[in-house]
Amino acid sequence: MKKIILFLSVFALLVAGCEKDPVVDKGKLDPNAMILIKPAKGVQLKATVPGLTALEIVEQADAIEFRSNYFDNQYSDNPKEMSRGFSETQRDLSIPALKMFGIDVINAQGEYLKDFTHGFDVFITNISSDTIAYVPNEIINNARILIEAAYEDENYTEVYRIFNEAFTFLPISE
């Protein structure tokens, strides 16, 4: 009888110790997601002499321009010049931050697009096409690694968190 009780006790401990890992909410595809492009730490409120403040950059930004070897997910040895414009609804003056459409990275059908995340020489320009800020290549490269890993894991919660936190810009000084 003692052996049966001991066996049942050990069995109960083993079953209790084998609980499943907690379920992680990986979220769902959100075609309305936005990508925030915020000022890098330390430049958010400071004026850079003689450059623009972060708020001035967000107010004056007309487009984000970049080069990429990918266009519509097709690789080319010759990089192409690309750009995305900013409307008034793509400016958040309270943060301050610029917003790109998430569908520039993951389209409405859930396909990962490489054009922007494999981009380089990323500049923010004003209405006169003058460069007023830039996104360092290192920022794009680091974000790409994280986004691709989360995308492969189908973890949209993580993809959208990265969209909100990874991309930063620096002002251009004259």
SVG drawing of the C-alpha trace seen along z (x, -y; Angstrom):
<svg xmlns="http://www.w3.org/2000/svg" viewBox="-6 -78 33 80">
<polyline fill="none" stroke="black" stroke-width="0.4" points="0.0,0.0 2.9,-2.4 4.4,-1.8 1.1,-2.7 0.8,-5.9 4.5,-6.7 4.0,-6.0 0.8,-8.2 2.6,-11.0 5.6,-10.9 3.2,-10.7 1.2,-13.8 4.5,-15.8 5.6,-14.8 2.3,-15.9 2.3,-19.1 5.9,-19.9 5.0,-19.3 2.7,-22.2 2.6,-23.7 4.4,-27.0 2.1,-30.0 0.5,-30.9 2.1,-33.9 -0.3,-36.3 1.4,-36.7 -1.3,-39.1 -2.8,-39.3 -2.0,-41.0 -3.0,-44.7 -3.0,-46.4 -3.6,-49.7 -0.4,-49.5 2.0,-52.4 5.7,-52.6 6.9,-55.4 10.1,-57.2 11.1,-59.1 14.0,-61.4 17.0,-59.5 17.5,-59.9 19.0,-63.2 17.8,-65.2 14.1,-65.1 13.8,-68.5 17.2,-70.0 18.0,-72.4 21.0,-71.4 22.9,-74.4 22.4,-75.3 20.1,-72.3 16.4,-71.9 14.8,-70.5 13.0,-67.2 9.6,-69.0 10.7,-71.2 11.8,-68.2 8.4,-66.5 6.6,-69.7 8.7,-70.3 9.1,-66.7 7.7,-66.1 9.1,-62.7 11.4,-59.9 13.8,-59.0 16.1,-55.9 17.9,-53.6 17.3,-49.8 18.4,-46.9 14.8,-45.6 11.8,-47.0 8.5,-45.1 10.6,-42.4 12.6,-41.9 16.4,-42.1 18.5,-44.2 22.3,-44.8 21.6,-48.4 19.9,-50.2 16.8,-52.2 15.8,-55.5 12.5,-55.4 10.5,-57.7 7.3,-57.9 5.5,-61.1 4.1,-62.3 0.6,-63.6 -0.6,-65.7 -2.1,-62.6 1.4,-61.0 2.8,-63.5 2.5,-63.2 3.6,-66.5 3.0,-65.3 5.8,-62.7 7.2,-64.1 7.3,-61.4 6.7,-60.7 4.6,-57.7 5.0,-55.4 2.4,-52.8 3.1,-49.4 2.1,-48.0 5.4,-49.3 6.9,-46.4 4.1,-43.8 1.4,-44.2 -2.3,-43.6 -1.9,-40.0 0.8,-39.4 3.7,-39.3 7.0,-40.7 8.3,-43.5 12.1,-44.0 12.2,-47.4 12.4,-49.6 14.0,-47.3 16.8,-46.5 17.1,-50.2 20.1,-52.5 20.9,-56.1 17.6,-57.0 16.9,-60.7 14.0,-62.9 13.5,-65.8 11.4,-69.0 9.1,-70.4 12.2,-71.9 13.8,-68.4 16.5,-69.6 17.7,-66.9 16.7,-67.8 17.3,-64.5 18.5,-60.9 18.0,-57.4 21.4,-55.8 21.9,-52.6 22.7,-50.8 19.2,-51.5 17.6,-50.1 19.9,-47.0 19.2,-46.3 15.5,-46.7 15.5,-44.4 17.0,-41.5 14.4,-41.9 11.4,-42.4 12.4,-39.4 12.8,-37.1 9.4,-38.2 7.8,-37.9 9.2,-34.3 7.8,-33.4 4.4,-34.9 4.6,-37.1 2.8,-40.3 2.7,-41.7 6.5,-41.8 6.6,-43.1 4.4,-46.0 6.3,-46.7 9.5,-47.0 7.7,-49.3 7.0,-51.6 10.4,-51.5 13.2,-50.7 13.3,-53.5 14.9,-56.8 16.2,-59.8 19.0,-62.3 18.8,-66.0 21.2,-67.2 23.4,-70.1 24.4,-72.6"/>
</svg>
